[in-house]
Amino acid sequence: MHFQEPELLYALFLLIIPLIVHLFRLRKFQKQDFTNVKFLKKVIQETRKSSRLKKFLILITRLCLLACLILAFAQPFIPASDKALSETKRLIYFDNSFSMQAGNGQTSNFQKAVNSLQEKLEAENEFALFTNTNEYYDLTAGELKEEVQNITLSEKQITFREIGLKANNYFKKFPLAEKDLVIISDFQDHSDDPSFLDQEKYNIHLIQPDITELNNVNLDTAFIENATPENINLKIRASSTKKSEEPISISVYNGSTLLGRNTFRFLDDNSEEISFRLQNDKITDGRIEIEDNGLKYDDKLYFNISENPEIKVIIITADES
């Protein structure tokens, strides 16, 4: 038998209190003189014997009741197996790559994962967590909840091999503990095989947020189709995950200066080309932006155009002499 609150068993020392009361017999007796006690002796002897037995039974009852009360608060239990008594160490990988931005327009997969993680953290355990950019070790549930709130998205993505190496380095400190590796990710691209994760050394739990159908538009590329001394024709290619008749706004900037704005739709195909005719001037901080409700990190494209060199005309004349 084991106890969830074994420190409460120290309260069993309180059982000495009824014993002290019984031994000291705090009850005071008053003497009474009689002229003839011949007929009272036998009655007194019988009363003392019954009184002692009664007091002894009361003492045992008090001790049992107090002991049962203490044991009840200590919460005894019988474990199902020896594994249930072993220490459990949990290492959590939380994917904070840009692809976790996907969602239904109101809540991203990243925020869903954060909320789910905070709800499932158990207060009595210690946790270790790492992301693509940070590591947090030996934290309580309250401390980890605060750290999770500060996690931001990153362009960095680590592989399953790197996840496995971090797990091996952490778990080797606890050879006798039960080991759990929890991976929270959308599993879009880890660039290698999950066989790098050693399932014999630790238990692997894969958690994927509910991925809804995503309508995302992204900027693929931009290039100059043709140029004249006065103008250039900037062509932009955009693609979408599905066809849509909703107009999408696209703008071209040089720093904070708006150079042009247009709208386009994906009607017949999932890709589209948009053209802008711009003045053939130097653009040092060019930026192309679209307004899209899908992923945000692929809505901007940066470019620059060097200064158009002056054309020097050299006139060669023949010497008539």
C-alpha positions as protocol buffer text, in pm:
chain_id: "A"
residue {
  index: 1
  type: MET
  ca { x: 0 y: 0 z: 0 }
}
residue {
  index: 2
  type: HIS
  ca { x: 116 y: 351 z: -81 }
}
residue {
  index: 3
  type: PHE
  ca { x: -2 y: 700 z: 13 }
}
residue {
  index: 4
  type: GLN
  ca { x: -53 y: 1008 z: -200 }
}
residue {
  index: 5
  type: GLU
  ca { x: 12 y: 1234 z: 101 }
}
residue {
  index: 6
  type: PRO
  ca { x: 263 y: 1034 z: 309 }
}
residue {
  index: 7
  type: GLU
  ca { x: 373 y: 1340 z: 508 }
}
residue {
  index: 8
  type: LEU
  ca { x: 36 y: 1335 z: 685 }
}
residue {
  index: 9
  type: LEU
  ca { x: 133 y: 1007 z: 852 }
}
residue {
  index: 10
  type: TYR
  ca { x: 341 y: 1211 z: 1095 }
}
residue {
  index: 11
  type: ALA
  ca { x: 8 y: 1301 z: 1254 }
}
residue {
  index: 12
  type: LEU
  ca { x: -3 y: 948 z: 1398 }
}
residue {
  index: 13
  type: PHE
  ca { x: 211 y: 1087 z: 1679 }
}
residue {
  index: 14
  type: LEU
  ca { x: -112 y: 1248 z: 1799 }
}
residue {
  index: 15
  type: LEU
  ca { x: -220 y: 904 z: 1917 }
}
residue {
  index: 16
  type: ILE
  ca { x: -5 y: 959 z: 2224 }
}
residue {
  index: 17
  type: ILE
  ca { x: -253 y: 1219 z: 2352 }
}
residue {
  index: 18
  type: PRO
  ca { x: -531 y: 969 z: 2446 }
}
residue {
  index: 19
  type: LEU
  ca { x: -266 y: 749 z: 2610 }
}
residue {
  index: 20
  type: ILE
  ca { x: -143 y: 1038 z: 2824 }
}
residue {
  index: 21
  type: VAL
  ca { x: -497 y: 1121 z: 2929 }
}
residue {
  index: 22
  type: HIS
  ca { x: -563 y: 758 z: 3019 }
}
residue {
  index: 23
  type: LEU
  ca { x: -242 y: 710 z: 3217 }
}
residue {
  index: 24
  type: PHE
  ca { x: -271 y: 1027 z: 3422 }
}
residue {
  index: 25
  type: ARG
  ca { x: -639 y: 970 z: 3502 }
}
residue {
  index: 26
  type: LEU
  ca { x: -720 y: 1335 z: 3518 }
}
residue {
  index: 27
  type: ARG
  ca { x: -1055 y: 1260 z: 3685 }
}
residue {
  index: 28
  type: LYS
  ca { x: -1049 y: 1348 z: 4058 }
}
residue {
  index: 29
  type: PHE
  ca { x: -1219 y: 1130 z: 4317 }
}
residue {
  index: 30
  type: GLN
  ca { x: -1375 y: 1261 z: 4638 }
}
residue {
  index: 31
  type: LYS
  ca { x: -1354 y: 1055 z: 4957 }
}
residue {
  index: 32
  type: GLN
  ca { x: -1671 y: 987 z: 5151 }
}
residue {
  index: 33
  type: ASP
  ca { x: -1671 y: 845 z: 5505 }
}
residue {
  index: 34
  type: PHE
  ca { x: -1919 y: 574 z: 5602 }
}
residue {
  index: 35
  type: THR
  ca { x: -1986 y: 428 z: 5946 }
}
residue {
  index: 36
  type: ASN
  ca { x: -1997 y: 73 z: 5815 }
}
residue {
  index: 37
  type: VAL
  ca { x: -1850 y: -30 z: 5476 }
}
residue {
  index: 38
  type: LYS
  ca { x: -1887 y: -400 z: 5522 }
}
residue {
  index: 39
  type: PHE
  ca { x: -2164 y: -425 z: 5268 }
}
residue {
  index: 40
  type: LEU
  ca { x: -2000 y: -186 z: 5021 }
}
residue {
  index: 41
  type: LYS
  ca { x: -1662 y: -353 z: 4961 }
}
residue {
  index: 42
  type: LYS
  ca { x: -1788 y: -614 z: 4716 }
}
residue {
  index: 43
  type: VAL
  ca { x: -1987 y: -356 z: 4521 }
}
residue {
  index: 44
  type: ILE
  ca { x: -1683 y: -125 z: 4498 }
}
residue {
  index: 45
  type: GLN
  ca { x: -1456 y: -403 z: 4369 }
}
residue {
  index: 46
  type: GLU
  ca { x: -1699 y: -503 z: 4100 }
}
residue {
  index: 47
  type: THR
  ca { x: -1741 y: -138 z: 3997 }
}
residue {
  index: 48
  type: ARG
  ca { x: -1366 y: -84 z: 3967 }
}
residue {
  index: 49
  type: LYS
  ca { x: -1322 y: -387 z: 3741 }
}
residue {
  index: 50
  type: SER
  ca { x: -1600 y: -284 z: 3508 }
}
residue {
  index: 51
  type: SER
  ca { x: -1476 y: 73 z: 3510 }
}
residue {
  index: 52
  type: ARG
  ca { x: -1127 y: -33 z: 3405 }
}
residue {
  index: 53
  type: LEU
  ca { x: -1260 y: -244 z: 3119 }
}
residue {
  index: 54
  type: LYS
  ca { x: -1485 y: 37 z: 3005 }
}
residue {
  index: 55
  type: LYS
  ca { x: -1201 y: 289 z: 3009 }
}
residue {
  index: 56
  type: PHE
  ca { x: -975 y: 49 z: 2819 }
}
residue {
  index: 57
  type: LEU
  ca { x: -1236 y: -4 z: 2548 }
}
residue {
  index: 58
  type: ILE
  ca { x: -1292 y: 371 z: 2519 }
}
residue {
  index: 59
  type: LEU
  ca { x: -918 y: 424 z: 2481 }
}
residue {
  index: 60
  type: ILE
  ca { x: -890 y: 168 z: 2200 }
}
residue {
  index: 61
  type: THR
  ca { x: -1191 y: 319 z: 2024 }
}
residue {
  index: 62
  type: ARG
  ca { x: -1043 y: 670 z: 2039 }
}
residue {
  index: 63
  type: LEU
  ca { x: -707 y: 548 z: 1908 }
}
residue {
  index: 64
  type: CYS
  ca { x: -870 y: 360 z: 1618 }
}
residue {
  index: 65
  type: LEU
  ca { x: -1093 y: 651 z: 1519 }
}
residue {
  index: 66
  type: LEU
  ca { x: -804 y: 899 z: 1523 }
}
residue {
  index: 67
  type: ALA
  ca { x: -576 y: 660 z: 1330 }
}
residue {
  index: 68
  type: CYS
  ca { x: -844 y: 597 z: 1064 }
}
residue {
  index: 69
  type: LEU
  ca { x: -900 y: 969 z: 1024 }
}
residue {
  index: 70
  type: ILE
  ca { x: -529 y: 1032 z: 970 }
}
residue {
  index: 71
  type: LEU
  ca { x: -498 y: 742 z: 722 }
}
residue {
  index: 72
  type: ALA
  ca { x: -799 y: 870 z: 527 }
}
residue {
  index: 73
  type: PHE
  ca { x: -639 y: 1212 z: 478 }
}
residue {
  index: 74
  type: ALA
  ca { x: -312 y: 1043 z: 368 }
}
residue {
  index: 75
  type: GLN
  ca { x: -509 y: 882 z: 78 }
}
residue {
  index: 76
  type: PRO
  ca { x: -384 y: 523 z: 68 }
}
residue {
  index: 77
  type: PHE
  ca { x: -385 y: 337 z: -267 }
}
residue {
  index: 78
  type: ILE
  ca { x: -261 y: 13 z: -420 }
}
residue {
  index: 79
  type: PRO
  ca { x: -70 y: 77 z: -748 }
}
residue {
  index: 80
  type: ALA
  ca { x: -167 y: -127 z: -1054 }
}
residue {
  index: 81
  type: SER
  ca { x: 201 y: -196 z: -1133 }
}
residue {
  index: 82
  type: ASP
  ca { x: 554 y: -100 z: -1036 }
}
residue {
  index: 83
  type: LYS
  ca { x: 562 y: 136 z: -1336 }
}
residue {
  index: 84
  type: ALA
  ca { x: 292 y: 347 z: -1175 }
}
residue {
  index: 85
  type: LEU
  ca { x: 532 y: 427 z: -888 }
}
residue {
  index: 86
  type: SER
  ca { x: 827 y: 527 z: -1108 }
}
residue {
  index: 87
  type: GLU
  ca { x: 910 y: 893 z: -1169 }
}
residue {
  index: 88
  type: THR
  ca { x: 785 y: 1033 z: -1500 }
}
residue {
  index: 89
  type: LYS
  ca { x: 982 y: 1287 z: -1701 }
}
residue {
  index: 90
  type: ARG
  ca { x: 810 y: 1471 z: -1985 }
}
residue {
  index: 91
  type: LEU
  ca { x: 988 y: 1661 z: -2262 }
}
residue {
  index: 92
  type: ILE
  ca { x: 770 y: 1870 z: -2493 }
}
residue {
  index: 93
  type: TYR
  ca { x: 867 y: 1991 z: -2841 }
}
residue {
  index: 94
  type: PHE
  ca { x: 650 y: 2286 z: -2944 }
}
residue {
  index: 95
  type: ASP
  ca { x: 668 y: 2377 z: -3313 }
}
residue {
  index: 96
  type: ASN
  ca { x: 672 y: 2757 z: -3351 }
}
residue {
  index: 97
  type: SER
  ca { x: 746 y: 2771 z: -3723 }
}
residue {
  index: 98
  type: PHE
  ca { x: 556 y: 3009 z: -3951 }
}
residue {
  index: 99
  type: SER
  ca { x: 341 y: 2727 z: -4091 }
}
residue {
  index: 100
  type: MET
  ca { x: 162 y: 2712 z: -3754 }
}
residue {
  index: 101
  type: GLN
  ca { x: -4 y: 3041 z: -3851 }
}
residue {
  index: 102
  type: ALA
  ca { x: -257 y: 2846 z: -4055 }
}
residue {
  index: 103
  type: GLY
  ca { x: -610 y: 2853 z: -3924 }
}
residue {
  index: 104
  type: ASN
  ca { x: -969 y: 2936 z: -3999 }
}
residue {
  index: 105
  type: GLY
  ca { x: -923 y: 3314 z: -3999 }
}
residue {
  index: 106
  type: GLN
  ca { x: -1016 y: 3356 z: -3634 }
}
residue {
  index: 107
  type: THR
  ca { x: -780 y: 3124 z: -3444 }
}
residue {
  index: 108
  type: SER
  ca { x: -449 y: 2994 z: -3578 }
}
residue {
  index: 109
  type: ASN
  ca { x: -320 y: 2641 z: -3522 }
}
residue {
  index: 110
  type: PHE
  ca { x: -43 y: 2798 z: -3314 }
}
residue {
  index: 111
  type: GLN
  ca { x: -291 y: 2960 z: -3073 }
}
residue {
  index: 112
  type: LYS
  ca { x: -496 y: 2638 z: -3056 }
}
residue {
  index: 113
  type: ALA
  ca { x: -183 y: 2447 z: -2961 }
}
residue {
  index: 114
  type: VAL
  ca { x: -91 y: 2705 z: -2693 }
}
residue {
  index: 115
  type: ASN
  ca { x: -440 y: 2689 z: -2538 }
}
residue {
  index: 116
  type: SER
  ca { x: -448 y: 2309 z: -2545 }
}
residue {
  index: 117
  type: LEU
  ca { x: -103 y: 2283 z: -2384 }
}
residue {
  index: 118
  type: GLN
  ca { x: -197 y: 2519 z: -2101 }
}
residue {
  index: 119
  type: GLU
  ca { x: -515 y: 2323 z: -2026 }
}
residue {
  index: 120
  type: LYS
  ca { x: -337 y: 1987 z: -2003 }
}
residue {
  index: 121
  type: LEU
  ca { x: -46 y: 2091 z: -1781 }
}
residue {
  index: 122
  type: GLU
  ca { x: -71 y: 1916 z: -1444 }
}
residue {
  index: 123
  type: ALA
  ca { x: 21 y: 2136 z: -1148 }
}
residue {
  index: 124
  type: GLU
  ca { x: 206 y: 1868 z: -951 }
}
residue {
  index: 125
  type: ASN
  ca { x: 455 y: 1778 z: -1226 }
}
residue {
  index: 126
  type: GLU
  ca { x: 771 y: 1939 z: -1359 }
}
residue {
  index: 127
  type: PHE
  ca { x: 815 y: 1990 z: -1733 }
}
residue {
  index: 128
  type: ALA
  ca { x: 1081 y: 2057 z: -1993 }
}
residue {
  index: 129
  type: LEU
  ca { x: 995 y: 2226 z: -2321 }
}
residue {
  index: 130
  type: PHE
  ca { x: 1189 y: 2336 z: -2628 }
}
residue {
  index: 131
  type: THR
  ca { x: 1093 y: 2511 z: -2950 }
}
residue {
  index: 132
  type: ASN
  ca { x: 1276 y: 2580 z: -3274 }
}
residue {
  index: 133
  type: THR
  ca { x: 1449 y: 2875 z: -3105 }
}
residue {
  index: 134
  type: ASN
  ca { x: 1437 y: 2836 z: -2721 }
}
residue {
  index: 135
  type: GLU
  ca { x: 1467 y: 2580 z: -2442 }
}
residue {
  index: 136
  type: TYR
  ca { x: 1291 y: 2574 z: -2102 }
}
residue {
  index: 137
  type: TYR
  ca { x: 1391 y: 2307 z: -1848 }
}
residue {
  index: 138
  type: ASP
  ca { x: 1272 y: 2203 z: -1500 }
}
residue {
  index: 139
  type: LEU
  ca { x: 970 y: 2433 z: -1484 }
}
residue {
  index: 140
  type: THR
  ca { x: 652 y: 2398 z: -1283 }
}
residue {
  index: 141
  type: ALA
  ca { x: 318 y: 2408 z: -1460 }
}
residue {
  index: 142
  type: GLY
  ca { x: 265 y: 2773 z: -1359 }
}
residue {
  index: 143
  type: GLU
  ca { x: 610 y: 2881 z: -1481 }
}
residue {
  index: 144
  type: LEU
  ca { x: 568 y: 2694 z: -1808 }
}
residue {
  index: 145
  type: LYS
  ca { x: 229 y: 2856 z: -1873 }
}
residue {
  index: 146
  type: GLU
  ca { x: 393 y: 3198 z: -1850 }
}
residue {
  index: 147
  type: GLU
  ca { x: 676 y: 3096 z: -2084 }
}
residue {
  index: 148
  type: VAL
  ca { x: 433 y: 2950 z: -2339 }
}
residue {
  index: 149
  type: GLN
  ca { x: 254 y: 3285 z: -2357 }
}
residue {
  index: 150
  type: ASN
  ca { x: 583 y: 3449 z: -2466 }
}
residue {
  index: 151
  type: ILE
  ca { x: 661 y: 3204 z: -2749 }
}
residue {
  index: 152
  type: THR
  ca { x: 668 y: 3377 z: -3088 }
}
residue {
  index: 153
  type: LEU
  ca { x: 670 y: 3238 z: -3440 }
}
residue {
  index: 154
  type: SER
  ca { x: 1001 y: 3190 z: -3617 }
}
residue {
  index: 155
  type: GLU
  ca { x: 1125 y: 3109 z: -3966 }
}
residue {
  index: 156
  type: LYS
  ca { x: 1349 y: 2836 z: -3823 }
}
residue {
  index: 157
  type: GLN
  ca { x: 1246 y: 2470 z: -3853 }
}
residue {
  index: 158
  type: ILE
  ca { x: 1432 y: 2183 z: -3685 }
}
residue {
  index: 159
  type: THR
  ca { x: 1444 y: 1823 z: -3809 }
}
residue {
  index: 160
  type: PHE
  ca { x: 1337 y: 1500 z: -3641 }
}
residue {
  index: 161
  type: ARG
  ca { x: 1705 y: 1416 z: -3601 }
}
residue {
  index: 162
  type: GLU
  ca { x: 1760 y: 1735 z: -3397 }
}
residue {
  index: 163
  type: ILE
  ca { x: 1450 y: 1660 z: -3189 }
}
residue {
  index: 164
  type: GLY
  ca { x: 1582 y: 1310 z: -3119 }
}
residue {
  index: 165
  type: LEU
  ca { x: 1926 y: 1441 z: -3015 }
}
residue {
  index: 166
  type: LYS
  ca { x: 1772 y: 1689 z: -2771 }
}
residue {
  index: 167
  type: ALA
  ca { x: 1550 y: 1415 z: -2628 }
}
residue {
  index: 168
  type: ASN
  ca { x: 1846 y: 1177 z: -2579 }
}
residue {
  index: 169
  type: ASN
  ca { x: 2054 y: 1447 z: -2405 }
}
residue {
  index: 170
  type: TYR
  ca { x: 1771 y: 1531 z: -2168 }
}
residue {
  index: 171
  type: PHE
  ca { x: 1651 y: 1181 z: -2081 }
}
residue {
  index: 172
  type: LYS
  ca { x: 1998 y: 1036 z: -2017 }
}
residue {
  index: 173
  type: LYS
  ca { x: 1999 y: 1231 z: -1688 }
}
residue {
  index: 174
  type: PHE
  ca { x: 1706 y: 1018 z: -1565 }
}
residue {
  index: 175
  type: PRO
  ca { x: 1790 y: 653 z: -1642 }
}
residue {
  index: 176
  type: LEU
  ca { x: 1528 y: 506 z: -1405 }
}
residue {
  index: 177
  type: ALA
  ca { x: 1239 y: 741 z: -1488 }
}
residue {
  index: 178
  type: GLU
  ca { x: 949 y: 678 z: -1721 }
}
residue {
  index: 179
  type: LYS
  ca { x: 1017 y: 898 z: -2026 }
}
residue {
  index: 180
  type: ASP
  ca { x: 758 y: 1076 z: -2246 }
}
residue {
  index: 181
  type: LEU
  ca { x: 842 y: 1283 z: -2554 }
}
residue {
  index: 182
  type: VAL
  ca { x: 548 y: 1499 z: -2664 }
}
residue {
  index: 183
  type: ILE
  ca { x: 569 y: 1656 z: -3011 }
}
residue {
  index: 184
  type: ILE
  ca { x: 319 y: 1933 z: -3091 }
}
residue {
  index: 185
  type: SER
  ca { x: 340 y: 2033 z: -3456 }
}
residue {
  index: 186
  type: ASP
  ca { x: 148 y: 2061 z: -3782 }
}
residue {
  index: 187
  type: PHE
  ca { x: 413 y: 1827 z: -3935 }
}
residue {
  index: 188
  type: GLN
  ca { x: 431 y: 2028 z: -4255 }
}
residue {
  index: 189
  type: ASP
  ca { x: 801 y: 1982 z: -4326 }
}
residue {
  index: 190
  type: HIS
  ca { x: 1075 y: 1840 z: -4104 }
}
residue {
  index: 191
  type: SER
  ca { x: 1309 y: 1751 z: -4394 }
}
residue {
  index: 192
  type: ASP
  ca { x: 1389 y: 1400 z: -4265 }
}
residue {
  index: 193
  type: ASP
  ca { x: 1248 y: 1072 z: -4144 }
}
residue {
  index: 194
  type: PRO
  ca { x: 1083 y: 1035 z: -3799 }
}
residue {
  index: 195
  type: SER
  ca { x: 1276 y: 710 z: -3752 }
}
residue {
  index: 196
  type: PHE
  ca { x: 1545 y: 924 z: -3585 }
}
residue {
  index: 197
  type: LEU
  ca { x: 1319 y: 922 z: -3279 }
}
residue {
  index: 198
  type: ASP
  ca { x: 1412 y: 626 z: -3059 }
}
residue {
  index: 199
  type: GLN
  ca { x: 1085 y: 463 z: -2953 }
}
residue {
  index: 200
  type: GLU
  ca { x: 1268 y: 208 z: -2736 }
}
residue {
  index: 201
  type: LYS
  ca { x: 1417 y: 474 z: -2507 }
}
residue {
  index: 202
  type: TYR
  ca { x: 1106 y: 686 z: -2454 }
}
residue {
  index: 203
  type: ASN
  ca { x: 735 y: 700 z: -2530 }
}
residue {
  index: 204
  type: ILE
  ca { x: 647 y: 926 z: -2823 }
}
residue {
  index: 205
  type: HIS
  ca { x: 321 y: 1122 z: -2833 }
}
residue {
  index: 206
  type: LEU
  ca { x: 243 y: 1309 z: -3157 }
}
residue {
  index: 207
  type: ILE
  ca { x: -13 y: 1590 z: -3128 }
}
residue {
  index: 208
  type: GLN
  ca { x: -135 y: 1775 z: -3437 }
}
residue {
  index: 209
  type: PRO
  ca { x: -372 y: 2073 z: -3404 }
}
residue {
  index: 210
  type: ASP
  ca { x: -700 y: 2051 z: -3592 }
}
residue {
  index: 211
  type: ILE
  ca { x: -602 y: 2173 z: -3939 }
}
residue {
  index: 212
  type: THR
  ca { x: -886 y: 2334 z: -4124 }
}
residue {
  index: 213
  type: GLU
  ca { x: -899 y: 2383 z: -4500 }
}
residue {
  index: 214
  type: LEU
  ca { x: -683 y: 2686 z: -4570 }
}
residue {
  index: 215
  type: ASN
  ca { x: -735 y: 2933 z: -4852 }
}
residue {
  index: 216
  type: ASN
  ca { x: -394 y: 3097 z: -4877 }
}
residue {
  index: 217
  type: VAL
  ca { x: -248 y: 3328 z: -5140 }
}
residue {
  index: 218
  type: ASN
  ca { x: 127 y: 3373 z: -5163 }
}
residue {
  index: 219
  type: LEU
  ca { x: 367 y: 3577 z: -5373 }
}
residue {
  index: 220
  type: ASP
  ca { x: 594 y: 3351 z: -5578 }
}
residue {
  index: 221
  type: THR
  ca { x: 824 y: 3583 z: -5767 }
}
residue {
  index: 222
  type: ALA
  ca { x: 866 y: 3921 z: -5935 }
}
residue {
  index: 223
  type: PHE
  ca { x: 1073 y: 4013 z: -6239 }
}
residue {
  index: 224
  type: ILE
  ca { x: 1114 y: 4286 z: -6499 }
}
residue {
  index: 225
  type: GLU
  ca { x: 959 y: 4175 z: -6825 }
}
residue {
  index: 226
  type: ASN
  ca { x: 1083 y: 4465 z: -7032 }
}
residue {
  index: 227
  type: ALA
  ca { x: 1222 y: 4813 z: -6977 }
}
residue {
  index: 228
  type: THR
  ca { x: 1261 y: 5139 z: -7166 }
}
residue {
  index: 229
  type: PRO
  ca { x: 1454 y: 5449 z: -7063 }
}
residue {
  index: 230
  type: GLU
  ca { x: 1126 y: 5592 z: -6929 }
}
residue {
  index: 231
  type: ASN
  ca { x: 933 y: 5290 z: -6791 }
}
residue {
  index: 232
  type: ILE
  ca { x: 970 y: 4933 z: -6670 }
}
residue {
  index: 233
  type: ASN
  ca { x: 711 y: 4657 z: -6677 }
}
residue {
  index: 234
  type: LEU
  ca { x: 720 y: 4474 z: -6340 }
}
residue {
  index: 235
  type: LYS
  ca { x: 549 y: 4136 z: -6354 }
}
residue {
  index: 236
  type: ILE
  ca { x: 444 y: 3954 z: -6038 }
}
residue {
  index: 237
  type: ARG
  ca { x: 338 y: 3589 z: -6005 }
}
residue {
  index: 238
  type: ALA
  ca { x: 102 y: 3483 z: -5726 }
}
residue {
  index: 239
  type: SER
  ca { x: -52 y: 3146 z: -5645 }
}
residue {
  index: 240
  type: SER
  ca { x: -339 y: 3019 z: -5432 }
}
residue {
  index: 241
  type: THR
  ca { x: -435 y: 2692 z: -5267 }
}
residue {
  index: 242
  type: LYS
  ca { x: -772 y: 2700 z: -5442 }
}
residue {
  index: 243
  type: LYS
  ca { x: -968 y: 2902 z: -5693 }
}
residue {
  index: 244
  type: SER
  ca { x: -1149 y: 3208 z: -5565 }
}
residue {
  index: 245
  type: GLU
  ca { x: -1361 y: 3481 z: -5717 }
}
residue {
  index: 246
  type: GLU
  ca { x: -1294 y: 3721 z: -5432 }
}
residue {
  index: 247
  type: PRO
  ca { x: -1075 y: 4016 z: -5537 }
}
residue {
  index: 248
  type: ILE
  ca { x: -730 y: 4034 z: -5380 }
}
residue {
  index: 249
  type: SER
  ca { x: -552 y: 4366 z: -5341 }
}
residue {
  index: 250
  type: ILE
  ca { x: -184 y: 4394 z: -5437 }
}
residue {
  index: 251
  type: SER
  ca { x: 38 y: 4701 z: -5386 }
}
residue {
  index: 252
  type: VAL
  ca { x: 392 y: 4804 z: -5481 }
}
residue {
  index: 253
  type: TYR
  ca { x: 592 y: 5037 z: -5255 }
}
residue {
  index: 254
  type: ASN
  ca { x: 928 y: 5204 z: -5247 }
}
residue {
  index: 255
  type: GLY
  ca { x: 977 y: 5245 z: -4874 }
}
residue {
  index: 256
  type: SER
  ca { x: 661 y: 5421 z: -4759 }
}
residue {
  index: 257
  type: THR
  ca { x: 580 y: 5559 z: -5105 }
}
residue {
  index: 258
  type: LEU
  ca { x: 300 y: 5382 z: -5291 }
}
residue {
  index: 259
  type: LEU
  ca { x: 401 y: 5317 z: -5654 }
}
residue {
  index: 260
  type: GLY
  ca { x: 90 y: 5130 z: -5764 }
}
residue {
  index: 261
  type: ARG
  ca { x: -209 y: 4927 z: -5654 }
}
residue {
  index: 262
  type: ASN
  ca { x: -428 y: 4674 z: -5833 }
}
residue {
  index: 263
  type: THR
  ca { x: -668 y: 4382 z: -5772 }
}
residue {
  index: 264
  type: PHE
  ca { x: -681 y: 4034 z: -5923 }
}
residue {
  index: 265
  type: ARG
  ca { x: -876 y: 3708 z: -5896 }
}
residue {
  index: 266
  type: PHE
  ca { x: -805 y: 3336 z: -5933 }
}
residue {
  index: 267
  type: LEU
  ca { x: -1079 y: 3235 z: -6173 }
}
residue {
  index: 268
  type: ASP
  ca { x: -947 y: 2967 z: -6411 }
}
residue {
  index: 269
  type: ASP
  ca { x: -629 y: 2858 z: -6241 }
}
residue {
  index: 270
  type: ASN
  ca { x: -453 y: 2860 z: -5904 }
}
residue {
  index: 271
  type: SER
  ca { x: -188 y: 3101 z: -6030 }
}
residue {
  index: 272
  type: GLU
  ca { x: -202 y: 3451 z: -6172 }
}
residue {
  index: 273
  type: GLU
  ca { x: 34 y: 3711 z: -6318 }
}
residue {
  index: 274
  type: ILE
  ca { x: -7 y: 4081 z: -6245 }
}
residue {
  index: 275
  type: SER
  ca { x: 174 y: 4359 z: -6425 }
}
residue {
  index: 276
  type: PHE
  ca { x: 271 y: 4708 z: -6308 }
}
residue {
  index: 277
  type: ARG
  ca { x: 412 y: 4980 z: -6530 }
}
residue {
  index: 278
  type: LEU
  ca { x: 652 y: 5189 z: -6323 }
}
residue {
  index: 279
  type: GLN
  ca { x: 884 y: 5475 z: -6395 }
}
residue {
  index: 280
  type: ASN
  ca { x: 1236 y: 5363 z: -6469 }
}
residue {
  index: 281
  type: ASP
  ca { x: 1383 y: 5511 z: -6151 }
}
residue {
  index: 282
  type: LYS
  ca { x: 1604 y: 5374 z: -5877 }
}
residue {
  index: 283
  type: ILE
  ca { x: 1409 y: 5171 z: -5617 }
}
residue {
  index: 284
  type: THR
  ca { x: 1615 y: 5105 z: -5304 }
}
residue {
  index: 285
  type: ASP
  ca { x: 1346 y: 4962 z: -5073 }
}
residue {
  index: 286
  type: GLY
  ca { x: 1095 y: 4794 z: -5302 }
}
residue {
  index: 287
  type: ARG
  ca { x: 814 y: 4594 z: -5144 }
}
residue {
  index: 288
  type: ILE
  ca { x: 518 y: 4404 z: -5288 }
}
residue {
  index: 289
  type: GLU
  ca { x: 225 y: 4331 z: -5057 }
}
residue {
  index: 290
  type: ILE
  ca { x: -102 y: 4143 z: -5084 }
}
residue {
  index: 291
  type: GLU
  ca { x: -397 y: 4146 z: -4843 }
}
residue {
  index: 292
  type: ASP
  ca { x: -473 y: 3784 z: -4756 }
}
residue {
  index: 293
  type: ASN
  ca { x: -655 y: 3609 z: -4469 }
}
residue {
  index: 294
  type: GLY
  ca { x: -434 y: 3300 z: -4490 }
}
residue {
  index: 295
  type: LEU
  ca { x: -70 y: 3272 z: -4388 }
}
residue {
  index: 296
  type: LYS
  ca { x: 93 y: 3610 z: -4328 }
}
residue {
  index: 297
  type: TYR
  ca { x: 462 y: 3539 z: -4376 }
}
residue {
  index: 298
  type: ASP
  ca { x: 428 y: 3490 z: -4756 }
}
residue {
  index: 299
  type: ASP
  ca { x: 230 y: 3811 z: -4819 }
}
residue {
  index: 300
  type: LYS
  ca { x: 535 y: 4033 z: -4879 }
}
residue {
  index: 301
  type: LEU
  ca { x: 811 y: 4025 z: -5140 }
}
residue {
  index: 302
  type: TYR
  ca { x: 1109 y: 4259 z: -5135 }
}
residue {
  index: 303
  type: PHE
  ca { x: 1309 y: 4383 z: -5434 }
}
residue {
  index: 304
  type: ASN
  ca { x: 1528 y: 4668 z: -5552 }
}
residue {
  index: 305
  type: ILE
  ca { x: 1612 y: 4819 z: -5887 }
}
residue {
  index: 306
  type: SER
  ca { x: 1947 y: 4985 z: -5940 }
}
residue {
  index: 307
  type: GLU
  ca { x: 1983 y: 5326 z: -6092 }
}
residue {
  index: 308
  type: ASN
  ca { x: 1946 y: 5334 z: -6466 }
}
residue {
  index: 309
  type: PRO
  ca { x: 2290 y: 5425 z: -6603 }
}
residue {
  index: 310
  type: GLU
  ca { x: 2308 y: 5720 z: -6833 }
}
residue {
  index: 311
  type: ILE
  ca { x: 2365 y: 5639 z: -7195 }
}
residue {
  index: 312
  type: LYS
  ca { x: 2667 y: 5816 z: -7324 }
}
residue {
  index: 313
  type: VAL
  ca { x: 2667 y: 5897 z: -7692 }
}
residue {
  index: 314
  type: ILE
  ca { x: 3007 y: 5929 z: -7851 }
}
residue {
  index: 315
  type: ILE
  ca { x: 3012 y: 6096 z: -8191 }
}
residue {
  index: 316
  type: ILE
  ca { x: 3307 y: 6018 z: -8403 }
}
residue {
  index: 317
  type: THR
  ca { x: 3368 y: 6247 z: -8694 }
}
residue {
  index: 318
  type: ALA
  ca { x: 3604 y: 6184 z: -8979 }
}
residue {
  index: 319
  type: ASP
  ca { x: 3890 y: 6423 z: -9048 }
}
residue {
  index: 320
  type: GLU
  ca { x: 3824 y: 6570 z: -9392 }
}
residue {
  index: 321
  type: SER
  ca { x: 4181 y: 6674 z: -9431 }
}
